[in-house]
Amino acid sequence: FYLGTRLKNLAIRDPFTGFYSARYFTLKLHEKVESHEALSFVALRVANYDRLALKLDFEQIKQLSRVLSEYLRSEIRTHFRRSDFSRLSNETLAIMIEGSTKEVTESFVGQLIRKAEAHDWKIDSEGTKISFKAFLLRKTKAQTGGSDELMHRMESGFGIIKEGEVFVGDLGNGAKEEKQRRNTDILDFIAYDWEEKSKDLE
C-alpha cells in the first residue's frame, strides 16, 4: 500500500519542486484548453541553463530547481488566486493561471523576469545569476484546442525570442494554421512513403 501510494505521488508530483509532474500537468492543461474557460499559460525557461549545468554540481542544480520553484510559487500566489504549477523539464517551469486578463498577466511576467534576473540565488559562493525567457499564451472562453498544440507553440516561441524577452500570443492565432500544417506534413509523409514503396515494388 505504501509503495503504491508513493508511486502514485511520484506520478503526480515532481520530487524536486513539489509541482505537478509534466505528464499530470499536461493532462490537466488539456482538459482546460478543450473547455470553454479562459486561462493564461505561462512558461518560464532558464535561458542560461546549459552554462549553469557546466558550472554547478548535481546537488546545486537540485537546489536551484527548489529555490526557483519556491520563488515562482510565492510570486504567482501573491498576485493570482487560482494557479497550477509544473516542472516541464530541467530548465522550464510552467504555470496555468485562471481568472486574469492577458494584459495583467503580461505585465506581471515582464516584471517577474526583471526581478528574478536581479536576484542573487545564493547557490554557490560566487553568486548565481539566472537569465530567463518567458512564453505567455492567452486562451479566451470561445477558443479551444489541445495541449499538444500549445506545447508546440511554446517551443516555437522560445526559439524566436532572446534572453530577457517575453513571447505573447493567443491560442486562436496560429492554432488553426498549425493544425493545417501538421495535416499537410502527414499527407506529404504518406505520399513520400507511398512513392518509396512503389519504387520497392518496381
N, C-alpha and C positions, 0 to 999 in steps of 0.2 A: 504493500500500500504506500509506504514512504517513497520507494523508488518510483512508483507510478506517478505520485504527486510531484516529485522532483522533476521528472521528465516532462510532465505537463507544464510546470512552471518555466522550464528552460525553453519550451516551445513557444511560450507566450512572452517571456521577459528576457531581455538581454542581460547576461550576468555582469557585465562591466558597468552598465549605466542604470539598470532598473527600468529602462524604457521598454516599450513593446519591441519584440523581435521584428526583423524586417518582414518576415512572412506573415505574421499575425497582423501587423500594421497595414500591410498591403491588402489583406482581406477586408479589414475594416474600411480602408480607404476606398476600395472597390464598391462596397455597399453604399457609401456616402456619395460617390461620384455618379453611381447609377440612379440614386434617389433624386427627388425634387427638393433638395435642401441646398442653401447657399453655404459656401465654405471657402476658406483660403488654404492653399497648400504651400508650405514654406520649406525649403531645403537649404541647409547651411553647410557649406563644404570648406574644409580646411585646405586652402589653396597651396600652402607650402608643406603639405603633409609628407611628401617624399623626402624633402630636405630634413624635416624633423625626424623621420624614421631612421635616417642615417646618423643623426646626431644623438638621439636618445636611445636608452636601452629599453628592453621589453617592459619592465616594471614602470618606467617613466612614461611610456606610451599608454599603458593601462591607466596610470594616474591622470594623464592628460584627458583621456576619454571620460573619466569620472568627474573631474573638476569642470570640464567644458559642459557636460550634460547637466550638472548641478547649477551652473551659471545660467544656462539656457532655460531650464525649468523655472528658476526663480524669476528671471526677466519676463518670460511669457506669462506666467501666472499672476504677475503683478499687474499686467495690462489687459489680459483676456480671461474671461470666466470659463470658457469651455475649450479645452485643447487636449490633444493626444500627441505623444512623442514616440519616436523610434530612432534607433541607430541603424541606418540602411547599410552602411559599410564603415570601415575604419575611419574614413575621412568625411563621411556625410551623415548629418543628423537631420531628421525631418519632423515637421510639426503640422498637424491638421487643426486649423482654428475655425471655430464656428461662431456666428453672431458678430461679425465685424465687417466693415467695408474694406474694399481694396485700398482706398486712399489711406485709411488709418493704419492698415497692416503694412503698406509700402513705406510709410513714414517711419513706423516702428522698426522695420527690418533695416532700413538705412542707418538709423541711429544705433541699432544694436551692433552692426558691423563696425562702425566707427569706435564705439565704446569698447568692444571686445578687442579690437586691434591695439588699443592703447593700454589694455590691461596687462599686468605682469602676472603670469600664471604660476610662477614660482615652482616650476618643475625641476629645474636644475640650478646650480649655483650661478650660472651666467644670466639667468632670467630669460625665460622662454617667451618669444613673441610669435603670435599666430596671425596669419593673413587669411582672409575669407573671401568666398564668393557666395552669393545668395540667389536663390530661384524662388519666385513668387508667382503662383498661378491662382487666379480667382475663378470660382465656379458660381454662377447665379442659379436661382431656383429653376429657371427654364432650361438650363443646359444639363446634358447628361453625357456620359462617356464611360470609359473604363480606366482602371488604374494602370494598365499596360501602356495606354496612350499617354497618360500623364507622366509615367516614368521615362518613356522615350523622349518626351518633350523636355523633361528635366535635364537629361544627359545632353540633348542638343543645345539647350540653353546655356549650360555650363561650358559647352565647347566654344561659344562665341563671345563670352564675356571675360574680362580680365580680373585680376585680384582687386578686391575692394568694390566691385560693381555688383549691382542687383539686376537680374533679369526679371521683367514683369510682363505677364501675359494673361489672357483669358482662355478658359477651356474651349470656348466656341471658336476662337481664332486659331485655325490650324488643325483642329481635331478632324474635321471632315476631309481636309486636304491630305492629312496624314493617313487616314483610312484608305482614301483613294490611291495614294502612293503605294501603300502596302499591298492592296489588291493588284495593282499594276505589277509590282515586284513578283507576286505569286504567279500571275499569268505569264510573265516573262520567264520565270523559272520553269513552269510547266512546258512552255513552248521550247525552251532550250533542252529540257530533259527529253521531250518527245523527239526532237531533232537528233540528239545523241543516240537514242535508242533505234531510230530509223537507220542511222549510219551503221550501227552494230548489226542490225538485221540484214542490211545490204552486204 
